[in-house]
């Protein structure tokens, strides 16, 4: 395991390059001190209640939330941020599930690569509920109902929403452009939408 002093800048560059090879539109390295965590963003999972609230171990109320994430950030110095730009018509259709699956898989792959480099505490986050993305055909999350192992431990990662991570500010500090798409956005209003992931390196 590499210590904080042994972190090699070229390793971080390799991780951003890996993200792009795997399908990310762009990626960057940031200081974890620049990550904005806001309680009210995590509260939106509960009120108005997200349809995925409570369905998996990676979503509220089963995660540490903003307070836990702030404490976690104290043990990290740098992170890799990446994004995928997607045509709006895809994000506003049922095909968006494939996009978010890819988002989780890229995040998980960066995490695994960082661990292989010796950064054993690296931790990845993505967007969207892993229950809906990977276990939609199962009636329950195995981790919650059976205290068993995740069915997709090498693919699924926790959603940033439940930790109050301000994604817009995350993109801004990373120097990455972002186009936000909501369910109320018309397909002709914005040509491309952005989804993003975060990997703490340590």
N, C-alpha and C positions, 0 to 999 in steps of 0.2 A: 504494500500500500504506500502511495506517495504522500509525503507530508506537504503542508501548505507551501513550505519553502522550495519544494522540489517541482512545483507546477511548471510545466514547460509551455511557453506561449505557442510553440508550434503544435502542441497537442490540441489546443483550443481551435487553432486554424483548421486542423484536420477534421475536427468535429463539425465545424460550419460547412466545410467542403463535403463531408459525408451527408449532411442534411440536404444539400442541393442535389447530390447524386441520387438520393432516394426520392426526390420529387419536390422538395421545398423550392419555392420561388426565390427565396433569399434567406440569409441567416447572419447573425452577428453575435459578438461577445459583449456582455455588459457587466458592470459591477452590480452585485446583489444589493448594494446600498441604494441603487436607483430604482428598485422595484417598489412600486406603490401598492400598498395593501389597505383596503378601505372596508370597514365593517358593513356599511350600508349595501355594498355590492353583494356580499355574501348573504345578507338578509333577504335579497330579492329571490333567492332560491326558495325561501319559506313563504314570503308574502310580497307579491302574489305567488302562490305556490307553484313551483315548477312541476310539470307532469312527471318528472323523474325523481322528485324529492323522496328520499328514503328507500329507493329501490336497489341501491348497491352500496357496497362498503366504501366506494370511492366518491360518494356524494353526501351532502348534509342529510341528516344530522350525524352521520357516522364518521365525519372527518374532524380534524382539530380546529378547523376554521381559521379566521384571521389571526387570532391570538397565538394559536399554535404555529402558524406559518411564520409569524414575525420572529418567534423564538428560534425556529428552524433556520431562518435566514442569517441569524447571528453566527451560525457555524459554517457559513459559506462566504466566499469572496467574489466568485465569478459565476456567470451563467451563460448558456447559449440560448438565444431566442431565434426562432425561425417562423416563417410564414408560408402559406400556400395561397396564391391568388386563383380564384375560381370564377368562371362565368356565373353571373347572378342567376340565370335561369336554372343552373344546376343546384345552387344553394337553396333556391326556392322550390325545389322539386323533391320527390322521394329519393332521387339519386344522391342527395347530400350525405346520406349515410355512408356511402363509399368514400366520400371526401374526408369525413371525420374519422373513419377507420384508418385511412392513410395517415391522418394527422397523429393519431395515437401510435401507430406503428413506427413512424419516423421518430417520434419522441422516445419511444422505447428503445429503438435501435441506437440512438445517440447515447442514451443512458448506458446501454450494454457496452458500447464502444469505449465510453469513458471508464467504466469499471475495468475493462480489459487493459486499459492504459495504466491502471493502478489507482484511479480515483474511485475507491470502493463505496463511498457514500453518495455518489451521484444519484439524483432523483429527478424523474421526469413528470411533467404535467401537460395535459392537452385540453381539449374542449369537447363538450358533449358527454352524455351519460354512457359509461361502458356497458350498462345493462341493455340499453337500447341498441348499441352498436354491435356488440358481440354476443349477447345472450338474449336477444329478442325472442327467440324460440323457446326459452326456458321460463317457467312461471316464477322463478325466484333466483336470488343471488345465493350461490352456495356458501359463500363466506358468512353471510348474515343468517341464513336459515339453518345451516348444518354445522357452522363453525369449521367449515372445511376449507380446502384450497380453491383459489380462484380458477375458473375454467380457462382463462386466457392470460396467465401471468406474464407472458412474454410479449403481449400486444397491448393490453388495456392499461391505461394510466389515469390517475385522478384528474377530475375536471378543475380547471383554475377558478371557475366561478365560486365554488364552495369555500375558497380560501380568501375571497375578496380581492384577488389580483386585478388591478386596473389594466386591462389589456390595451386600451388606447394609449395610456402613458407608457406602457411597456414597449410598444411599437415606436413611440416617439423617442425614447431614450436610446433605443437600438438603432435609430436612424432609418427605420423601415416604414414605407408608406402603407397606409391601411384604408380600406374602404369597408365601412360597416354596413351589413345587410341585416334587416329585420323582417319579420313576417309581413310587415306593412309596406315594405319596399316593393315598388313595381319593377318588373323585369327590365323596363326601358329607362328607369331612373338612373341606375348605376350598372355599368357594364360588367365590372368585376367586383367580387366580394373577397374578403380576406379572413382566413382562419389562422390561428397561430398556436405555437407550443413553446414550452419553457423547460430547460433542463438545468438544474443546479449542479455545478461541477465541484466535487470535493471528495 
